[in-house]
Amino acid sequence: MNGPLALTYLRILAVPVLVILLLSNFRGYHIAAFAVFLLATLTDTLDGFWARRKKQITVLGQLLDPTADKLLIVSALICLVGSGAVPAWMAVIIIGREIAVTGFRAMASAKGINIPASALGKIKMILETTTIGVLLLGEGVLGGLYVLSKVGLWLTVVAALVSAAEHYVRYGRTVLSGRS
């Protein structure tokens, strides 16, 4: 166990707390959910930086970090679909992209090919987390600025599709070929 790994575990533990908050209906639950989501998102930034800087990169960390990210995003999106804040079809595209890219990366890894995060993938993640943060605060907190959540959702869907296509275009022939 090292510091970066502890932060990843903290992010995983934040997921059920976030879900409970989003399924609650007490005064201020939006702000509490936003705070938990923000904390979890910050741990994602910090754990990678810390692991690289202190040379504490582990195989377990490399597996758990993206899993924790996906759990956080998928859980928030599902809850936001349930509340009516996110159209189900948009969540399906975003979540489907995560599943498809994860599977594609697993296939690549089985062939000894490492597919690093691309600039488009990082842009997608920034759009995703920012948009979810805005959605969590809700119109009651943000007022007219809440329209940014709708723009953010559309940008996230486009970034998800384009970044998935980028993976396929760059690595598809090699990963999907019969050779290993």
C-alpha positions as CSV (number, residue, x, y, z in Angstrom):
1,M,0.0,0.0,0.0
2,N,1.3,3.4,-0.9
3,G,-0.1,7.0,-0.9
4,P,-1.3,7.0,-4.5
5,L,-3.0,3.7,-4.1
6,A,-4.7,4.9,-0.9
7,L,-6.1,7.8,-2.9
8,T,-7.5,5.4,-5.5
9,Y,-9.2,3.4,-2.7
10,L,-10.6,6.6,-1.3
11,R,-12.1,7.4,-4.8
12,I,-13.7,3.9,-4.9
13,L,-15.1,4.4,-1.4
14,A,-16.5,7.8,-2.5
15,V,-18.7,6.1,-5.1
16,P,-21.4,4.6,-2.7
17,V,-21.3,7.8,-0.7
18,L,-22.0,9.8,-3.9
19,V,-24.8,7.4,-4.9
20,I,-26.5,7.6,-1.4
21,L,-26.3,11.4,-1.6
22,L,-27.8,11.5,-5.1
23,L,-30.6,9.2,-4.1
24,S,-31.4,11.3,-1.0
25,N,-33.7,14.2,-0.8
26,F,-32.4,16.3,2.1
27,R,-31.9,20.0,1.9
28,G,-28.4,20.7,0.3
29,Y,-27.8,17.2,-1.0
30,H,-26.8,18.7,-4.3
31,I,-23.9,20.5,-2.7
32,A,-22.9,17.5,-0.6
33,A,-22.9,15.3,-3.7
34,F,-20.9,17.9,-5.6
35,A,-18.3,18.1,-2.8
36,V,-17.9,14.3,-2.7
37,F,-17.6,14.2,-6.5
38,L,-15.1,17.1,-6.5
39,L,-13.0,15.4,-3.8
40,A,-13.0,12.1,-5.8
41,T,-12.1,13.9,-9.0
42,L,-9.2,15.6,-7.2
43,T,-7.9,12.3,-5.9
44,D,-7.7,11.1,-9.5
45,T,-5.5,14.0,-10.5
46,L,-3.4,13.8,-7.4
47,D,-2.8,10.0,-7.3
48,G,-1.4,9.9,-10.8
49,F,0.9,12.9,-10.2
50,W,2.0,11.5,-6.9
51,A,2.7,8.0,-8.3
52,R,4.8,9.3,-11.1
53,R,6.7,11.9,-9.0
54,K,7.5,9.4,-6.2
55,K,8.0,6.5,-8.6
56,Q,5.3,4.6,-6.8
57,I,3.5,3.2,-9.9
58,T,2.2,-0.3,-9.3
59,V,0.4,-2.8,-11.5
60,L,-2.5,-2.7,-9.0
61,G,-2.6,1.0,-9.2
62,Q,-2.6,0.9,-13.0
63,L,-5.6,-1.4,-12.9
64,L,-7.5,0.2,-10.1
65,D,-7.1,3.8,-11.2
66,P,-9.1,3.6,-14.4
67,T,-11.6,1.3,-12.8
68,A,-12.2,3.8,-10.0
69,D,-12.6,6.6,-12.6
70,K,-15.2,4.6,-14.5
71,L,-17.1,3.6,-11.3
72,L,-17.3,7.3,-10.3
73,I,-18.5,8.5,-13.8
74,V,-20.9,5.6,-14.5
75,S,-22.5,5.8,-11.0
76,A,-23.0,9.6,-11.3
77,L,-24.4,9.3,-14.8
78,I,-26.9,6.5,-13.8
79,C,-28.1,8.5,-10.8
80,L,-28.4,11.6,-13.0
81,V,-30.5,9.7,-15.6
82,G,-32.7,8.5,-12.7
83,S,-33.3,12.1,-11.7
84,G,-34.0,13.2,-15.2
85,A,-31.0,15.5,-15.5
86,V,-29.3,13.4,-18.2
87,P,-31.1,11.8,-21.1
88,A,-30.6,8.0,-21.0
89,W,-29.4,7.8,-24.6
90,M,-26.5,10.2,-23.8
91,A,-25.5,8.2,-20.8
92,V,-25.6,5.0,-22.9
93,I,-23.2,6.6,-25.4
94,I,-20.8,7.8,-22.7
95,I,-20.9,4.6,-20.7
96,G,-20.8,2.4,-23.8
97,R,-17.7,4.3,-25.0
98,E,-16.0,3.5,-21.6
99,I,-16.8,-0.2,-21.9
100,A,-15.8,-0.4,-25.5
101,V,-12.4,1.4,-25.0
102,T,-11.7,-0.7,-21.9
103,G,-12.3,-3.9,-23.8
104,F,-10.3,-2.6,-26.8
105,R,-7.4,-1.8,-24.4
106,A,-7.6,-5.2,-22.8
107,M,-7.4,-6.8,-26.3
108,A,-4.4,-4.7,-27.1
109,S,-2.8,-5.5,-23.8
110,A,-3.2,-9.2,-24.5
111,K,-1.1,-8.6,-27.6
112,G,1.5,-6.7,-25.7
113,I,0.3,-3.3,-27.1
114,N,-0.1,-0.4,-24.7
115,I,-2.6,2.2,-25.6
116,P,-1.8,5.4,-23.7
117,A,-4.4,8.0,-22.9
118,S,-4.7,10.4,-25.8
119,A,-5.2,14.1,-25.7
120,L,-8.8,13.6,-27.0
121,G,-9.4,11.1,-24.2
122,K,-8.2,13.6,-21.6
123,I,-10.4,16.3,-23.1
124,K,-13.3,13.9,-22.9
125,M,-12.6,13.2,-19.2
126,I,-12.3,17.0,-18.4
127,L,-15.6,17.7,-20.2
128,E,-17.2,14.7,-18.5
129,T,-16.2,15.6,-15.0
130,T,-16.9,19.3,-15.4
131,T,-20.3,18.6,-16.9
132,I,-21.2,16.1,-14.1
133,G,-20.1,18.6,-11.5
134,V,-22.4,21.3,-13.1
135,L,-25.3,18.7,-13.2
136,L,-24.7,17.8,-9.6
137,L,-25.0,21.4,-8.5
138,G,-28.3,21.7,-10.4
139,E,-30.3,24.6,-11.6
140,G,-31.3,25.5,-8.1
141,V,-27.7,26.4,-7.2
142,L,-26.5,27.6,-10.7
143,G,-29.6,29.4,-12.0
144,G,-29.1,30.4,-15.6
145,L,-25.6,29.0,-15.7
146,Y,-27.2,25.5,-15.6
147,V,-27.6,25.7,-19.4
148,L,-23.8,24.9,-19.4
149,S,-24.7,21.4,-18.4
150,K,-26.7,20.8,-21.6
151,V,-23.8,22.2,-23.7
152,G,-21.4,20.1,-21.7
153,L,-23.4,16.9,-22.3
154,W,-23.4,17.4,-26.0
155,L,-19.7,18.2,-26.0
156,T,-19.0,15.1,-23.9
157,V,-21.0,12.8,-26.2
158,V,-19.1,14.2,-29.2
159,A,-15.7,13.8,-27.4
160,A,-16.6,10.3,-26.3
161,L,-17.4,9.2,-29.9
162,V,-14.5,11.0,-31.5
163,S,-12.0,9.7,-28.9
164,A,-13.3,6.1,-29.3
165,A,-13.0,6.4,-33.1
166,E,-9.4,7.7,-32.6
167,H,-8.5,4.6,-30.7
168,Y,-9.9,2.4,-33.5
169,V,-8.3,4.4,-36.3
170,R,-4.8,4.4,-34.6
171,Y,-4.8,0.9,-33.2
172,G,-7.6,-1.1,-34.8
173,R,-5.8,-2.8,-37.5
174,T,-3.0,-4.0,-35.2
175,V,-5.3,-4.9,-32.2
176,L,-8.0,-6.6,-34.3
177,S,-5.7,-8.5,-36.6
178,G,-5.4,-12.3,-36.1
179,R,-1.8,-12.0,-35.1
180,S,-0.7,-11.8,-31.5
